[in-house]
Amino acid sequence: MIFENSIEFAKQLDAKDPLAAFRTRFHFPTFHSKAPIYFTGNSLGLQPKTAATYIQEELEAWAKFGVEGHFLAKRPWYAYHENLTSMVAKLVGAQPIEVVVTHSLTTNLHLLMASFYRPQGKRVKILCEEKAFPSDQYALASQVNFHGLPTSALVEIGPRNGEHLIREEDVLSKIQELGDELALVMIGGVNYYTGQYFDLKKITSAGHNVGAIVGFDLAHAAGNVNLSLHEWEVDFAAWCGYKYLNSSPGGVSGMFVHQKHAYRKDLKRFAGWWGHNKETRFEMEPGFDPIPGAEGWQLSNAPVLGMAAHLAALEIFEEAGMDRIGQKRDLLTAYLAFLINDVSERNQEKCTFEIITPNEPSKRGAQLSILAKGQGKQLFDKLTAFGVIADWRQPNVIRIAPAPLYNSFEDCYLFAQYLERALQ
Ligand SMILES: *Cc1c(COP(=O)(O)O)cnc(C)c1O
C-alpha cells in the first residue's frame, strides 16, 4: 500500500478498519489538558470499561457470601482462574493444559526456572540477551547464584558493534558454540528496548538440538504478536497481563509449560497447595501431588479481583481475535513508521530519527523504538506537552506502541504532526 501523510488518508484507513469500534471499549487517560495519544500500551495497557463491572461483581459476591463465595459466587473463586484458561491458551498458541494464569511475571519466571534450570556437570550455562529487562537480569543472575555457580554461567548475546539488533544467526551460532555446556536458553520473545521479535521456533529447535531447555519471557509478546508455543515445542514461557493484555497494574500473569512436561512428576518444583491435585486439595494431607500441566506450578489461591480485570480484557481479545489484531498491528505500525520517516526526511537539518526496530513486519510487533539523534529528551518533553504519552529510555530512545485494539491511524497521523511541530 502507498501511504500518505495526510489526515484524509489516516481517516480513510480508520474508516476501513474492522477493529475501529474497539477503541470505545477502553478508558483513555483524562489527566492531561489535551486528548492524549496513548502509545504506551507496551508498558501498561488501557483499562477496558468492562473491568469495573467484573471487579464489582466479585466485590458484591464477597459482601454477600463472605467465604462461601469460593463456591457460591457466579464464578466460584476456588476455580476462578479456569475462566481464563482457554482464552489465554489461544492467545499464545497453546493447549489448555499448557497454560495457567497465576502470580506475577518475575515470580513465575523463578518458579519455572526452579524446575527447568537444573545445571548438571558441565551443562550449567544460560544464554540470554544482552541488556535484558532488568528484572530478568536479576532473576537470571540470582538463579545462577542460587546454584552456587559463578556469574560466568550467564552468557549474553548482543548486537554486533555499531548495530542495534541482535542477529538471529548469531543467536543460533552461539547456541551451537555452547553445545553441551548450555543448560537453558532464556530470552525475551520481543525485546523490550528495540521491539525485535525473534524467531522463537528456530531458537527453540536450535536449543533442543544441543540438548538444552528453551524458555521465553513473553512480556512484550503476549497479546502483541502471533504465537504458537505448543507447535514450536517451547519448553516453558511466562508473560505479564498488564502490558498488551490490559489487565490492571501489576495484574495477574500467565505461564506456559509444554504438554510434553505435563505429567512429569520427576520435575523438581517449589510447590504450594493450589498446584496440588484438585480432588484431594482440601483433604490437606501431606505429600504433594501436582496437577498435570501448568496448573501444577500454582502456589496460591486465585487473586480474584485481579483476575476479574484479566477476564474483562481477555474477552475483548477473544472477540477481536488475534488474526485481526495482527493484521491491524502490521498496518498501523507500518503507517506510523512511514510517517516518522517522512518527518525525518523533511527535517534532516534539525534532527534525524532512526527507527531501530526491524522494518520487516514478521520481526516486530506493535512497537517502534526511535533513536533520536540530537536533542532527543527535549523533543520527548515537547511531545509530552502535546499530549503524547510515550516512553523515554536513556540515552536517546523514544519507544512508542500503537496498540491495535485502541489506537487509530489518526493517532499515528497526529503523532507525526506533533513530532514535526516539536522540531520547530
Ligand atoms: C515488564 C517486564 C517485566 C516486569 O516483571 P513483573 O514481575 O511483572 O514486575 C519483567 N520482564 C520483562 C521482559 C518485562 O518486559
The ligand as an SDF file (V2000), in Angstrom:
LIG
                    3D

 15 15  0  0  0  0  0  0  0  0999 V2000
    7.5070   -5.7600   32.1660 C   0  0  0  0  0  0  0  0  0  0  0  0
    8.5320   -6.7960   32.2650 C   0  0  0  0  0  0  0  0  0  0  0  0
    8.8110   -7.4170   33.4860 C   0  0  0  0  0  0  0  0  0  0  0  0
    8.1040   -6.9930   34.7540 C   0  0  0  0  0  0  0  0  0  0  0  0
    8.0340   -8.0340   35.6800 O   0  0  0  0  0  0  0  0  0  0  0  0
    6.9630   -8.0340   36.8720 P   0  0  0  0  0  0  0  0  0  0  0  0
    7.3270   -9.2360   37.6290 O   0  0  0  0  0  0  0  0  0  0  0  0
    5.6040   -8.1170   36.2360 O   0  0  0  0  0  0  0  0  0  0  0  0
    7.1130   -6.7700   37.6180 O   0  0  0  0  0  0  0  0  0  0  0  0
    9.7690   -8.4210   33.5050 C   0  0  0  0  0  0  0  0  0  0  0  0
   10.4110   -8.7880   32.3810 N   0  0  0  0  0  0  0  0  0  0  0  0
   10.1700   -8.1990   31.1780 C   0  0  0  0  0  0  0  0  0  0  0  0
   10.9040   -8.6460   29.9620 C   0  0  0  0  0  0  0  0  0  0  0  0
    9.2280   -7.1910   31.0990 C   0  0  0  0  0  0  0  0  0  0  0  0
    9.0040   -6.5940   29.9270 O   0  0  0  0  0  0  0  0  0  0  0  0
  1  2  1  0
  2  3  1  0
  2 14  2  0
  3  4  1  0
  3 10  2  0
  4  5  1  0
  5  6  1  0
  6  7  2  0
  6  8  1  0
  6  9  1  0
 10 11  1  0
 11 12  2  0
 12 13  1  0
 12 14  1  0
 14 15  1  0
M  END
$$$$
